[in-house]
Amino acid sequence: MSTNKIALVTGGSRGLGKNMALSLAGKGIDVILTYHTQKGEADAVVAEIEQAGQKAVALQLNAGDVKSFDAFFAGVNAALKNTFNTDHFDFLINNAGVGFHAPFAETSEEAFDNLLNIHYKGVFFLSQKALPVLNDGGRIINISSGLARFSFPGSSAYGAMKGAVEVLSRYMARELGARGIAVNVVAPGAIETDFSGGMVRDNAEVNKTISGLTALGRVGLPDDIGGVVAFLCTEDAKWINGQRIEVSGGMIL
C-alpha cells in the first residue's frame, strides 16, 4: 500500500491549480489533478511532478457537470489502485473555476447558472461524492476569493458564489469533524494568471490599481498561493479548521 499522502486538485493543469499541485509535490505529497480541456498542459504538470520524485496522474473533469461525477470517481478509484496502490486519498482541493465579469444589471441567467454549477453546486457535490474515498483525518480546502469580502463592480455573481462556498465550508467542517476531516477556505486576492483572460496580468491599469490597494504594494503571483494550500495539508496545520485564510498581500485592509 502507498505510504505517501495523496491530494486531488481540481483545475490543476494551469494557473493557481498548477502551482498548488507542484507545491504539494514539493512537500512529498502525490497528486491527482484534473483538467477540463487542456490535456497537454495537465500531462506536462504530471511530468514535472514525477521529475520531482512524486507520483501523479491527470484525469478529465467538467467541474460544473454533477451528473458526470460518478464516472469521474470511477476513474479516481482506478487511478488510486493502479498508480498509487491504494483505495483512498487524503486531501481534496476544490480549485477549478472560471472567471466572469459583467455588471449586475447585465448578468444573464445562463452565465449565472454556469458559475453556480462550477463554483458552488460542483464544489458541494464533488466533495460529497469524495467522502467514501477520503481518508479519516484528511483535509478539504475550498478555494474562494477576496471578492467574497470586498466588492468590485462586475463580480456580483462570481463573488456571491464564493461567499456561498465560504458558508458551506463552515458547515462541512462542523459535520465532517467526527471523521477528523478539517475543512478550510483559501481566498486569493488578485493574481497574475491567465484567469479572466489575463485581466490582472495583462492590463497595466488594473495591475497598478490593485497594487495601490494592497498593503504589500503589488498584485499576487501563483507562487504566493500554492504554498499556503500545501501548508494546510501538513501536520503543522492540523488544528486549523473552519477558517477562511485570505492570501492577498493585504488588499483593502
Residue pairs with C-beta under 8 A, 6 or more apart in sequence:
1 85
1 86
2 30
2 55
2 84
2 85
2 86
4 28
4 29
4 30
4 54
4 55
4 84
5 28
5 29
5 30
5 90
5 91
5 233
6 29
6 30
6 31
6 32
6 80
6 84
6 86
6 88
6 89
6 90
6 91
7 21
7 24
7 29
7 30
7 31
7 32
7 89
7 90
7 91
7 92
7 93
7 233
8 31
8 32
8 33
8 34
8 76
8 89
8 91
8 92
8 93
8 130
9 17
9 20
9 21
9 24
9 31
9 32
9 33
9 34
9 93
9 95
10 17
10 33
10 34
10 61
10 63
10 93
10 94
10 95
10 96
10 126
11 17
11 34
11 35
11 36
11 63
11 95
11 96
11 97
12 18
12 20
12 21
12 31
12 33
12 34
12 35
12 42
12 45
12 58
12 95
13 33
13 34
13 35
13 38
13 39
13 41
13 42
13 45
13 58
14 38
14 41
14 193
14 194
15 191
15 193
15 194
15 195
15 222
16 95
16 143
16 188
16 191
16 193
16 195
16 222
16 225
16 226
17 33
17 93
17 95
17 96
18 33
18 41
18 45
18 222
19 222
19 223
19 225
19 226
20 93
20 95
20 225
20 226
20 229
20 230
21 31
21 33
21 45
21 49
21 56
21 226
22 45
22 48
22 49
22 52
22 226
23 226
23 227
23 229
23 230
24 31
24 91
24 226
24 229
24 230
24 233
25 31
25 49
25 52
25 54
25 56
26 52
26 230
27 230
27 233
27 234
28 54
29 54
29 90
29 91
29 230
29 233
30 54
30 55
30 56
30 84
31 49
31 54
31 55
31 56
31 57
32 56
32 57
32 58
32 59
32 76
32 79
32 80
32 89
33 42
33 45
33 46
33 56
33 57
33 58
33 59
34 42
34 58
34 59
34 60
34 61
34 63
34 72
34 96
35 41
35 42
35 58
35 59
35 60
35 61
36 60
36 61
36 62
36 63
36 96
39 58
39 60
42 58
43 58
45 56
45 58
46 56
46 57
46 58
49 55
49 56
50 56
55 83
55 84
57 79
57 83
59 72
59 75
59 76
59 79
61 68
61 72
61 96
62 68
63 96
63 97
63 118
63 122
63 123
63 126
64 114
64 117
64 118
64 121
64 122
65 117
65 122
66 117
66 121
66 122
66 125
66 126
69 125
69 126
69 129
70 129
73 129
73 130
73 133
76 89
76 133
77 87
77 133
80 86
80 87
80 88
80 89
80 133
81 87
87 133
88 133
88 134
88 135
89 133
89 134
89 135
89 138
90 134
90 135
90 137
90 138
90 139
90 233
91 138
91 139
91 140
91 141
91 233
92 126
92 127
92 130
92 134
92 138
92 139
92 140
92 141
93 140
93 141
93 143
93 229
94 122
94 123
94 126
94 127
94 140
94 141
94 142
94 143
94 165
95 143
96 118
96 122
97 118
97 119
97 143
97 195
98 114
98 115
98 118
98 119
99 158
99 195
99 196
99 197
99 199
100 111
100 114
100 115
100 155
100 157
100 158
100 196
101 154
101 155
101 158
101 196
101 199
102 108
102 111
102 154
102 157
103 153
103 154
103 156
104 156
104 157
107 156
107 157
111 157
112 157
115 157
115 158
115 161
116 161
119 158
119 161
119 162
119 165
120 161
120 164
120 165
120 168
123 142
123 165
123 168
124 168
127 140
127 142
127 172
130 140
131 176
134 140
134 181
136 179
136 180
136 181
137 179
137 180
137 181
138 179
138 180
138 181
139 181
139 182
139 183
139 184
139 232
139 233
139 237
140 169
140 172
140 176
140 181
140 182
140 183
140 184
141 183
141 184
141 185
141 186
141 229
141 232
141 233
142 165
142 166
142 168
142 169
142 172
142 183
142 184
142 185
142 186
143 185
143 186
143 187
143 188
143 229
144 162
144 163
144 165
144 166
144 185
144 186
144 187
144 244
145 158
145 159
145 162
145 187
145 188
146 187
146 188
146 189
146 190
146 246
146 248
146 251
146 252
147 155
147 158
147 159
147 162
148 159
148 162
148 163
148 165
148 166
148 187
149 187
149 246
149 252
150 251
150 252
151 159
152 159
162 187
165 185
166 185
166 187
166 244
169 183
169 184
169 185
169 242
169 244
170 183
170 242
172 183
173 182
173 183
173 184
173 241
173 242
174 242
176 183
177 241
182 237
182 238
182 240
182 241
182 242
183 241
183 242
184 232
184 240
184 241
184 242
184 243
184 244
184 245
185 243
185 244
185 245
186 225
186 228
186 229
186 232
186 245
186 247
187 244
187 245
187 246
187 247
187 248
188 220
188 224
188 225
188 246
188 247
188 248
189 210
189 214
189 219
189 220
189 246
189 247
189 248
189 249
189 251
190 200
190 206
190 210
190 214
190 219
190 220
190 248
190 251
191 200
191 219
191 220
191 221
191 222
191 224
191 225
192 200
192 201
192 207
192 219
192 220
192 221
192 222
193 200
193 201
193 222
194 201
199 206
200 206
200 207
200 210
200 219
201 207
207 219
210 219
210 251
211 217
211 218
211 219
213 251
213 252
214 248
214 249
214 250
214 251
215 249
215 250
215 251
215 253
216 249
216 250
217 249
218 249
219 249
220 247
220 248
220 249
224 247
224 249
225 247
228 245
228 247
231 237
232 240
232 245
